[in-house]
């Protein structure tokens, strides 16, 4: 159950400087152990930092695919694999996204960049949190939630979809699944859509649907959005996990706990490994590059 709490006002030091460590609320990181310590893959390509950042938006999927972090295509070819990278990309795009050509890839990436699931989370979360007993205040409460969501679903042409998402997320809160996420809960899930946009772009390029110049245009658009929404990779990772768990809950609540543990392990590794793209460049140019600090408890 999500609970809000009051925090005492900060004390002022010499010259009015806030004594931050004396009053900041506790922050938890990505709880758990066992992050994979295997080094991240780099081809050695000479890319400017901004292009490494753009690819790093999808670092989760680069790690999941055991791919280089500095090539648009998913490379290298894997020893012992029964399919080439191109064959794998074609199959994955078709099975998971219904993408079979360049037009389909452009449409899917466009929808992800515009916000595919993050806007739904922004709508559903405060209502579900209120229904689950949170102290969060919203404009709609109790039975009015369903009527509001059904009306909105009809307007969107998605009969019953929002109602289902609301029920699933409320149960995820009540069952304590949301408590597995970093605290306080990051309620901007844009990272979930952006990371998947990078995956689709890289897979579409690997499949031969998008050329490299067009792929970089999409990747750079994703980076610009990430920089607007998040201050650093830790915030980005928290938003990614929030979106991933929300999406999993709305599809099959029984598998959510397993999924969040698996995804959290990958994200933890990206924060900890010195070879990680998130440790090579900061999300914002000129910002310090760091991983997990002493304040982030495990």
N, C-alpha and C positions, 0 to 999 in steps of 0.2 A: 504494500500500500504506500502510495506517495504521500509524504507529509511535508508541508512547508514549515519553517521555523524562523523566529526572529533572530537577528544578529545585532549585538550591541554596536553602537556607533563607534567609528574608529577614533583613537586618540590622536592628538596632533603633537608633533614634536617640534624641534627647532625650525622656525620659518614656516610653520604650518604644514610640514611634511607628514603624511599619514604613516603611522606605525603599522604597516600592513600585517606583519607576522603576528601582531598581538590580537588581531580581530578577525582575520579571514576565516570563513567556515572551513571545516575539514574537507579535503578533496580526495576521492578515491580514484585510482587509475583503472587498469584493466585487470581485475583480480584473477589469480590463478598462476600456476607455474608450468614449466615444461615447454616454454617457447622454443621453437626450432632454432638451433644455433648454426645450421648450415649456411654458408656464405651466400649472399645474393649474387645473381649472375650479372656480369657486365661484359659487353663485347669489346669495349675500349674505343667505341666511336666518339669522335670529338664533337659533342653537342654543347651548345650554350646552356647555361643553367636554366633558363626559362623553359627550354624544351625538355630538360630532365624533370623539371617541376610538372610540366603538362602530362608527361607519361606517369609520373608518380601519383597523380590523382587516381590512377587505376592500379596502384602498386599491389593491392590485395590480389587482383586477378593475375598480375604478372608473376607473383609468388605462387599462386595456385596453379598456374600453367607452367611453372619452372622455366620462365623465359628471361631473356635479357631485359634489363631496365633502361636500355639506351637505344633500342631499335623499335620502329613502329610495328613491324611484323613480329609475330611470336616466333622467336628463334632462341637457340639453335634447334636443329632436328635432334630428337632424343634417341639415344642408343636403345635398341631393343624394341622401339615402338612399332606397332603393326600398321600404323597409318602415318602419313606425312603430316607436317603441321598444317598444310593447306587442306588436306582431307579432313583433319580434325576440326578446323575452323568452319568449313562448309557444313559439316554435320551439326556442330554446336549451334551455329547461327540458325539453321533450319529448325532444329528440334526445340530450342529454347526461345527463339524470337520470331520464327516464321519468316526469316530473311533469306532470300534466295538470289538476290541481285543487287546492283548498285542502288536502284530506286528504293528498294526495301530497306537497305542499310541507311540511306540518307533520311528516310522517314522516321526510322526507329531512333537514330541518334538525335534528330530534331525534337522528337517527343521527350526524350530523356533530358535534353538540355532545357527544354521548356518546363519540365517538372512533370514526371509521370506518377510517382507515388508520394513524394515529399509533400505536395499540397494537400493530399488526402490525409496524411498524418497530421498536418497542421490543423486541419478541420476537426478530425476525430479525437485526437488526444485530449484536449481540455474537457470535452464532453464525457469521454470515457473515464477520465481521472475523477471528475466530479461525481459520476455515478458510482465509482468504486469507493467513494468515501474520502477523497482528497479534500484538503482545505482550499484548493484552487477555486477561485470564483470565476464563473462564466455567465454569459447572458441567458443561457438556456439550462434548465435543471430538471431532474426527475423525468416524468413521463413525456414532457415536451421534447426531449431529445429525439425520440423515435419519429414523432410527427414531423419535426424539423428536417431530419435526415431523409425521410421518405419523400417529402416534398422536394428537397434538393436533388435526390436521386432521379426523380421523374423529370425534373428540369434538365438534368445532365443526360437523360436518356439511358440511365444505368439503373434499372428497376431493382431496388433492394440491395444494391452493392454497398452503399454507405452504411446501411443498417447492419449488414453482416460484418463489415470492418469494425464498426462500433462495438458490437457484441464480442468479437474476437479480442480486441485490444483491452476492453474492460476485464475480460477473463485473464488476460496476460498480466494485468496489474494485480488483480485479486489473488492470483495463484503465486505471486512473487517472482514471476519470470523477469519482469522489468527490473527487479532489484539486482539482477545479474549484470546489468549495464553500469558503466561508470556513473558515479554520483557527483553532483546533482545531475539528473537526467538532462541530456542535451536534446532540446526539442526542435532543433533545425536539422531535418533529415535530408537536406539537399545533397549531401555527400553520397548518399546511397544511389541517387539517380546519376550523379556525375561520374562516380567510379564505374558504373555499368556502361555509361556512354563511352568511356575510354576503352572498356573491354570490347564493345561492339565495333568501334572504329578500328582497333588493332586486329580483331578477327576478320573484319571486312577487308582490310588491306592484305592480310595474310591469305585470304580466300581469292584475292584478285578482283574484288568488287570496287575498291576505292584506290586511287593512286596516292602516292605519298604526299603530294602537295595538298590535295583535298583533305587528307587525313590530318595533316598538321593544322589546317584551318579549324577543323572540329575540335582537336585537342587543345588548341590555344583558347578557343571559346570556353571550353570547360574549365581551364585554369583560371580565366578571368572571373568566372562565376564563383569558383571555390575561394578565391581571394576576397571577393565581396562578402562572403558568408562566414569565413573562419579566419581566426588570427594565426593559427599554427596547425601543425599536423595532428596534435593531440585532440584539438577541437574537431578537426575534420574526421578523425577516426571515431570519436564518440558519436558524431552525427551519422556516420556510415553504419555503425552498429545499431543505432536506434532505428534507422530505416530498414536495415536487414531483419531485425527482430519483428518490427511491425509487419513487414511483408510476409514473413514466415508465419506469424500468428494468424494472419487473415487467410492463409492457404491451408495450414494443418497445424493446429495448436499443439497436437501431441508430439510433434518433432521439434518444437521451438527450442526447448532447453538444450537438446543435443546440438542444434545448429549454432546457438549463441556461444556455446563452449568452444566449438570448432573455429568459428570466425574470430572469437576473442583471442584464441591462441595465435592465429596468424597476425592479427593486429598488434598483439604484444611483441611478437618478434620483429615487426617492422619498426616498433618504437625502440627496441633494445639493441639490435644487431648493428655494429659499426659499419657493416657493408650495405645496410639498407638505404634505399634512395631517400627515405625520410631523414636519414642522418647525414646524407651527402649535401642536400640543399634544403633550406628552410622554405616554407610555403610562400613567404613574402621576401623579396630581395632585400638584403641588408639586415634581416632579422637574425638573431642567433640560432645556430643549429644545435639542437640538443634533443635528448631522448627523454627518458623517465627521470624525474627529479626525486630528491629525497622525500618530498611532500606527498608523492603518489604512493599510496599504500597498496600492498598486495597480500 
